[in-house]
Amino acid sequence: MPRADLIVYNIGRLLTFSDTPLGRVNWNRAVILSDAGVAVRDGVIVEVGSSAWIRSRYDARDAIDASGRLVTPGLIDIHTHPLFYGSRADELEMKLLGYSYGEILARGGGIYRTVEATRRASDRELLDRLLSTFDVMLEGGTTTVEVKTGYGLDPGEEWRHLRLLGEAASRTRIGLVRTLLAHVPPRDGDRGVYVEEMARLASRAGAEGAAEYIDVFCDKGAFTVEESRAILLAGLRAGLRARLHADQLSYIGCSLLAGELSIDSVEHLENMPPSNAGVLARAGSVAGLLPTSIMAMMQKERPPVDALRSAGVPIALGSDYNANNMTPLVQTSVQVAPYILGLTQLEALAGATYVAARSLGLGDRGRIRPGMRGDLALWSVEDPREIGYVWGLNLVEAVVVGGVVVKRRVGC
């Protein structure tokens, strides 16, 4: 009898996605197996079949009885900023009282407030907080997360954050994708010099394997298109892959960079003209949408979802967890995406699994099939359409990362 490290059986519905160009996700591109089972060995899925077949075929060291519930691939969060310190809880009240972000900055708040608190924090303080955040993410079904620097601003501080991300990767079960982010220019100093410093830092990160991605916040008040191009090119030439914050607060042409450079994922897009969807489609870029960020920023603008669908641009979802958007679960983004973005529940689930894996260049996860990493989420519901219909709760009851059960509620 073949050995398995883990089997999951009595799965009411197993939801995954076919290996086809996604465009708009619909039920024809979903794969749903009833009364299913999964076997995992050495961190990799070795077989998917009927529940009875999996149970009879494998001698398993551990087992989860899904009891008729839904199982999906583990969730993948494409966009987070978890490496920071301090609180800005008072700023929510300021926003509700009508203060603009510029006015909050002028009063000593905003991103620069977080930068100061983060710089003062010790390595131990930052690492402990980061690992605690990863534990919360795992509880919510997130099995892979993209993590950005960006609250250092000073190149030396940004390098410290990359070093801490490398250390955190060895101390958590969650899969990490590390991104060097050029967040905003510092308030003081020569802007041109800073762009050159960030370009050199991107080159170093690529040469030393300290990150997988380079990212730039391209927007009015952040980096210009020209500055963003220079930093992205430096990272690409050093072997990093590229992502881009674009068109969040205003439109200055940032999303058009997808037509020039190899950018895996263009993210935010609240102010992107619908006509630019074709640029992303021709470039093969994923649109990374962040519904909880729209809520936290209290924005009226929305990404052009219909244009993205029509152009065949795959849509991924992220939590955008940061000091101004304290939502560490991409599950929350999945739940609110129907209300904020108009995505169907199926589109939202694909956006945090299969499309998210594509956004991060990860071909070994995001689906449930032999050869894929054994990352699974077991939900407290039976029908995937319940996710989003029921929201505000953590609906994940068991989590498997690389074949290891990291969360299991009583009865699983």
C-alpha positions in Angstrom: 0.0 0.0 0.0 1.5 3.4 -1.0 2.5 5.7 1.8 1.0 9.2 2.2 1.9 11.8 4.8 -1.7 13.1 4.8 -5.0 12.2 3.2 -8.1 14.4 3.2 -11.3 12.5 2.6 -15.1 12.9 2.6 -14.7 16.2 0.8 -18.2 17.3 -0.2 -17.0 19.5 -3.0 -13.4 19.9 -4.1 -13.0 23.2 -6.0 -10.0 23.9 -8.3 -9.4 25.3 -11.7 -8.4 24.0 -15.1 -5.0 24.8 -16.6 -6.4 27.1 -19.3 -6.1 30.8 -20.1 -8.4 32.3 -17.6 -9.8 35.6 -18.8 -13.2 35.7 -17.1 -13.6 32.9 -14.7 -16.9 31.0 -14.9 -18.2 27.6 -13.9 -17.0 26.1 -17.2 -13.4 26.8 -16.1 -13.9 25.4 -12.6 -13.3 21.8 -11.7 -15.6 20.5 -8.9 -15.3 17.0 -7.7 -17.9 15.6 -5.3 -17.2 13.0 -2.6 -13.5 13.5 -3.2 -10.2 12.8 -1.5 -6.6 14.0 -1.8 -3.3 12.4 -0.9 -0.1 14.3 -0.1 3.4 12.9 0.2 6.6 14.8 0.8 4.8 18.1 0.6 3.3 17.4 -2.9 -0.2 16.2 -3.9 0.2 12.7 -5.3 -3.4 11.8 -6.1 -6.9 13.2 -6.3 -9.8 10.8 -6.6 -12.9 9.6 -4.9 -12.9 9.6 -1.2 -13.3 5.8 -1.0 -10.4 5.2 -3.4 -8.0 7.5 -1.5 -8.9 6.0 1.9 -8.5 2.4 0.6 -5.3 3.1 -1.4 -3.0 5.0 1.0 -1.4 4.2 4.3 -1.5 7.7 5.8 0.3 9.1 8.8 -2.4 11.7 9.3 -5.9 12.2 8.0 -8.6 14.9 7.9 -12.3 13.9 7.6 -13.8 16.9 5.7 -17.3 15.6 6.6 -18.9 16.9 3.4 -17.4 20.3 3.5 -15.7 22.4 0.8 -12.0 22.1 0.1 -10.1 24.6 -2.1 -6.4 25.3 -2.8 -4.7 27.2 0.0 -5.3 31.0 -0.4 -2.5 33.1 -1.9 -2.2 36.8 -0.9 -0.5 38.8 -3.7 0.0 42.1 -2.0 0.9 42.9 1.6 3.0 45.3 3.6 3.3 43.5 7.0 6.8 44.7 8.0 6.0 47.8 10.1 5.6 49.0 13.6 3.2 51.3 15.5 -0.4 52.2 15.2 -2.4 54.8 13.3 -5.8 53.9 14.7 -6.5 57.6 15.4 -6.3 58.4 11.7 -9.5 56.5 11.0 -11.4 59.0 13.1 -9.6 61.8 11.3 -10.7 60.4 7.9 -14.3 60.1 9.2 -14.2 63.8 10.3 -13.3 64.8 6.8 -9.5 65.2 6.9 -7.8 64.4 3.6 -4.7 62.2 3.4 -2.7 65.3 2.7 -4.0 67.0 5.8 -3.2 63.9 7.9 0.3 63.9 6.5 0.7 67.6 7.4 -0.4 66.8 11.0 2.5 64.2 11.3 0.5 61.2 10.3 0.4 58.9 7.3 3.1 56.8 5.9 6.0 58.9 7.3 4.6 58.3 10.8 4.8 54.5 10.3 8.3 54.9 8.8 9.6 56.7 11.9 8.0 54.0 14.3 9.4 51.2 12.1 12.9 52.6 12.1 12.9 52.9 15.9 11.8 49.3 16.3 14.4 46.6 17.0 15.0 43.6 14.8 13.4 41.5 17.5 10.3 43.7 17.7 9.8 43.7 14.0 10.4 40.0 13.6 8.0 39.1 16.4 5.3 41.2 15.0 5.8 39.9 11.5 5.7 36.2 12.6 2.6 36.9 14.7 0.9 38.3 11.6 1.8 35.3 9.6 0.2 33.1 12.2 -3.0 35.1 11.9 -2.8 34.7 8.1 -2.4 31.0 8.3 -5.5 30.8 10.6 -7.4 32.4 7.8 -6.3 30.0 5.1 -3.5 32.0 3.6 -0.7 29.5 2.7 1.4 31.8 0.5 1.9 35.6 0.9 3.8 38.3 -1.0 5.6 40.5 1.5 6.9 44.0 0.7 9.5 46.2 2.3 8.7 49.9 1.9 8.5 51.4 5.4 12.2 51.9 5.6 12.7 54.5 2.8 16.4 54.8 3.6 18.3 52.2 1.5 20.1 50.8 4.5 16.8 50.4 6.4 15.2 48.8 3.4 18.0 46.3 3.3 17.5 45.6 7.0 13.9 44.7 6.1 14.9 42.4 3.3 17.2 40.6 5.8 14.4 40.3 8.3 12.1 38.8 5.6 14.8 36.3 4.8 15.0 35.3 8.5 11.2 35.1 8.8 11.0 32.8 5.9 12.9 30.1 7.9 10.6 30.5 10.9 7.1 30.2 9.4 5.2 27.6 7.6 3.6 30.1 5.3 5.3 30.5 1.9 6.9 33.9 1.4 7.5 35.8 -1.8 9.8 38.8 -1.0 9.4 42.1 -2.7 11.6 45.2 -2.5 9.2 48.1 -2.7 10.1 51.7 -3.6 7.2 53.1 -1.7 7.5 56.9 -1.7 10.4 59.4 -1.9 11.7 60.6 1.5 10.5 64.1 2.5 14.0 65.5 2.6 17.0 65.0 0.3 17.6 64.9 -3.4 14.8 63.0 -5.2 17.0 62.1 -8.2 19.7 60.7 -5.9 17.1 58.6 -4.0 15.9 57.1 -7.3 19.4 56.1 -8.2 19.9 54.6 -4.7 16.8 52.5 -5.0 17.9 51.4 -8.4 21.2 50.3 -7.0 19.4 48.5 -4.1 17.3 46.7 -6.6 20.4 45.5 -8.4 21.9 44.3 -5.2 18.7 42.5 -4.1 18.7 40.6 -7.4 22.4 39.8 -7.3 22.3 38.6 -3.7 19.0 36.7 -4.0 17.5 38.9 -1.2 14.1 39.3 -3.1 12.1 37.8 -5.8 10.4 41.0 -7.0 10.9 44.7 -7.5 7.9 47.0 -7.0 7.3 50.7 -7.3 4.4 52.9 -6.1 3.8 54.9 -9.3 1.3 57.7 -8.6 0.9 61.4 -8.1 2.7 62.1 -4.8 4.8 59.0 -5.1 7.1 58.1 -8.0 6.7 59.4 -11.6 6.4 57.1 -14.6 10.0 57.9 -15.5 11.3 57.3 -12.0 9.4 54.0 -11.8 10.7 52.8 -15.1 14.3 53.4 -13.9 13.9 51.5 -10.7 12.0 48.6 -12.3 14.6 48.3 -15.1 17.4 48.0 -12.6 15.6 45.2 -10.8 14.7 43.4 -14.0 18.3 43.6 -15.3 19.4 42.0 -12.0 17.1 39.1 -12.4 14.2 40.2 -10.2 10.6 40.0 -11.5 8.5 43.1 -11.5 5.2 44.2 -10.0 3.7 47.7 -10.0 1.4 49.8 -7.8 -0.4 51.8 -10.4 -3.3 54.3 -10.8 -4.4 54.1 -7.2 -4.9 57.7 -6.2 -4.8 59.4 -9.7 -3.9 58.6 -13.3 -0.5 59.7 -14.6 0.0 56.9 -17.0 1.5 54.3 -14.7 -0.4 51.3 -16.0 1.0 51.9 -19.5 4.3 50.7 -18.2 2.9 47.2 -18.6 3.2 47.7 -22.3 6.9 48.6 -22.0 8.3 46.3 -19.4 7.8 42.7 -18.3 5.5 43.3 -15.3 3.8 40.2 -13.8 1.1 42.1 -11.9 -0.2 45.6 -12.1 -2.0 46.4 -8.9 -4.7 48.8 -7.4 -5.9 50.4 -10.7 -8.7 52.4 -9.1 -8.1 55.2 -11.5 -7.0 53.3 -14.6 -8.8 54.2 -17.8 -10.8 51.3 -19.2 -8.9 51.6 -22.4 -5.7 50.5 -20.7 -7.1 47.0 -20.0 -6.0 46.1 -23.5 -2.4 47.1 -22.7 -2.4 44.7 -19.7 -4.0 41.9 -21.8 -1.4 42.3 -24.6 1.4 42.3 -22.1 0.1 39.2 -20.3 0.0 41.1 -17.0 -2.4 40.1 -14.2 -4.6 42.8 -12.6 -4.1 42.7 -8.9 -7.2 44.2 -7.2 -7.4 45.2 -3.5 -11.0 45.7 -2.3 -10.2 46.2 1.3 -7.8 49.0 0.4 -10.6 50.8 -1.3 -12.6 50.5 1.9 -9.7 51.7 4.1 -9.0 54.7 1.8 -12.7 55.4 1.5 -12.4 55.8 -2.2 -15.2 56.3 -4.6 -13.2 55.2 -7.6 -13.2 51.5 -8.6 -11.0 49.5 -11.0 -12.6 49.0 -14.4 -13.5 45.4 -13.8 -15.8 45.1 -16.8 -13.1 46.3 -19.1 -10.6 43.9 -17.6 -13.0 41.0 -18.1 -13.8 42.0 -21.7 -10.0 42.2 -22.5 -9.4 38.8 -20.9 -7.1 40.2 -18.2 -6.9 37.7 -15.2 -7.9 39.3 -11.9 -6.1 38.4 -8.7 -6.9 39.6 -5.2 -4.8 40.8 -2.3 -5.4 42.0 1.2 -3.1 45.0 1.0 -2.5 44.6 4.7 -0.6 47.6 5.9 -0.5 50.3 8.6 -3.5 52.0 7.0 -5.5 48.9 6.2 -5.3 46.4 9.0 -6.9 43.4 7.3 -4.4 40.5 7.4 -6.7 37.9 5.8 -7.0 37.7 2.0 -10.1 35.7 2.9 -11.7 39.0 3.8 -10.9 40.3 0.3 -12.5 37.2 -1.2 -15.6 37.8 1.0 -16.0 41.5 0.1 -14.9 41.5 -3.5 -18.5 40.8 -4.7 -19.7 44.0 -2.9 -16.8 46.3 -3.7 -15.7 45.0 -7.1 -18.7 43.1 -8.4 -16.8 39.9 -8.8 -18.7 36.6 -8.5 -17.7 34.3 -5.7 -16.0 32.0 -8.1 -14.0 34.9 -9.6 -13.0 35.9 -6.1 -11.9 32.4 -5.2 -9.9 32.1 -8.4 -8.3 35.5 -7.7 -6.9 34.3 -4.4 -5.8 30.8 -5.7 -5.0 30.0 -9.3 -4.8 33.6 -10.7 -2.9 34.7 -7.6 -0.3 32.0 -8.2 0.1 33.3 -11.8 0.5 36.8 -10.5 3.4 35.6 -8.4 5.0 33.4 -11.0 4.3 30.3 -8.9 3.5 27.3 -11.1 3.5 24.8 -8.2 0.5 26.0 -6.3 -3.0 27.5 -6.6 -4.7 24.3 -7.8 -5.4 20.9 -6.5 -3.8 18.3 -8.8 -0.9 15.8 -8.7 2.4 17.5 -8.7 1.2 20.7 -7.0 2.3 21.7 -3.5 0.0 20.3 -0.8 -1.6 23.5 0.2 -5.3 23.2 1.1 -8.1 25.1 2.8 -11.1 23.3 4.3 -14.1 25.5 4.8 -17.0 25.4 7.1 -19.4 25.6 4.1 -20.3 23.1 1.5 -21.0 25.4 -1.5 -18.4 27.9 -2.8 -21.2 30.4 -3.4 -21.6 30.6 0.4 -18.3 32.5 0.5 -19.2 36.1 0.2 -22.8 35.4 0.9 -21.7 34.7 4.4 -19.0 37.2 5.4 -17.3 38.8 8.4 -16.4 35.4 9.8 -13.3 33.2 9.4 -14.8 30.3 7.4 -11.7 28.2 7.2 -11.6 25.2 9.6 -8.4 23.5 8.6 -5.3 24.6 6.8 -2.6 22.4 5.2 0.7 23.8 4.0 3.0 21.5 2.1 1.2 18.5 3.5 1.5 19.6 7.1 -1.7 20.4 9.0 -1.1 23.9 10.6 -4.7 24.4 11.7 -7.4 21.9 12.6 -10.6 22.7 14.4 -12.2 20.0 16.6 -14.0 17.5 14.4 -11.7 17.8 11.3 
